Amino acid sequence: MTSHGTMKTNTAPPLSLRLFCLALMVPACAINGAFVALAIPALAPYGIPALLVSSLIGGMIGVLPARWLALKIHEGLRDER
């Protein structure tokens, strides 16, 4: 039971919402990963490969906030009904 007295159902967000959140968060985290690589002077000798690897790592990490965002949006939409 929640504080509102309603039962919470364990429904997953729809695929379209999950894909939308992935489309938002993965590129954003990949760009942040590239900026981190630019900010670390020790990665300068590695050049473009360092940027690519850090972007890939950032993109993989971006899946986690995308899942969280999809769940929060889905909960908010479900509460409005």
C-alpha positions as CSV (number, residue, x, y, z in Angstrom):
1,M,0.0,0.0,0.0
2,T,1.2,3.5,-0.7
3,S,0.5,6.5,1.4
4,H,-2.5,7.3,-0.9
5,G,-4.2,4.0,0.0
6,T,-3.9,2.6,-3.5
7,M,-2.1,-0.6,-4.5
8,K,1.0,-0.1,-6.6
9,T,1.1,-2.3,-9.7
10,N,4.4,-3.5,-11.1
11,T,3.9,-2.5,-14.7
12,A,6.9,-1.6,-16.8
13,P,7.1,1.5,-18.8
14,P,6.1,1.1,-22.5
15,L,8.8,0.4,-25.0
16,S,8.2,3.8,-26.7
17,L,8.9,5.6,-23.4
18,R,12.0,3.6,-22.7
19,L,13.4,4.2,-26.2
20,F,12.6,7.9,-25.9
21,C,14.5,8.1,-22.6
22,L,17.4,6.2,-24.1
23,A,17.5,8.6,-27.1
24,L,17.8,11.5,-24.6
25,M,20.2,10.2,-22.0
26,V,22.7,8.0,-24.0
27,P,24.0,10.8,-26.3
28,A,24.1,13.3,-23.4
29,C,26.2,11.0,-21.3
30,A,28.4,10.2,-24.3
31,I,29.1,13.9,-24.8
32,N,29.8,14.3,-21.1
33,G,32.3,11.4,-21.4
34,A,34.1,13.2,-24.2
35,F,34.3,16.3,-22.1
36,V,35.8,14.4,-19.3
37,A,38.4,13.0,-21.7
38,L,39.2,16.5,-22.8
39,A,39.6,17.7,-19.2
40,I,42.1,15.1,-18.3
41,P,45.6,16.1,-19.5
42,A,46.9,12.5,-19.2
43,L,44.6,11.5,-22.0
44,A,46.0,14.1,-24.5
45,P,48.7,11.8,-26.0
46,Y,46.0,9.2,-27.0
47,G,44.0,11.8,-29.0
48,I,40.8,10.7,-30.9
49,P,40.8,7.1,-29.6
50,A,40.6,8.4,-26.0
51,L,37.6,10.5,-27.0
52,L,35.9,7.6,-28.6
53,V,36.5,5.2,-25.7
54,S,35.4,7.7,-23.1
55,S,32.3,8.5,-25.2
56,L,31.4,4.8,-25.5
57,I,31.8,4.4,-21.7
58,G,29.7,7.5,-21.1
59,G,27.0,6.1,-23.5
60,M,26.9,2.8,-21.6
61,I,26.6,4.6,-18.3
62,G,23.8,6.6,-19.8
63,V,21.5,3.6,-19.9
64,L,21.1,3.8,-16.1
65,P,19.7,7.3,-15.9
66,A,17.5,6.5,-18.9
67,R,16.0,3.6,-17.1
68,W,15.4,5.7,-14.0
69,L,13.9,8.5,-16.0
70,A,11.5,6.2,-17.8
71,L,10.3,4.7,-14.5
72,K,9.7,8.2,-13.0
73,I,7.8,9.4,-16.1
74,H,5.8,6.3,-16.1
75,E,4.9,6.6,-12.4
76,G,3.9,10.3,-13.0
77,L,1.7,9.4,-15.9
78,R,0.2,6.5,-14.0
79,D,-0.6,8.8,-11.0
80,E,-2.5,11.2,-13.2
81,R,-5.1,8.6,-14.3
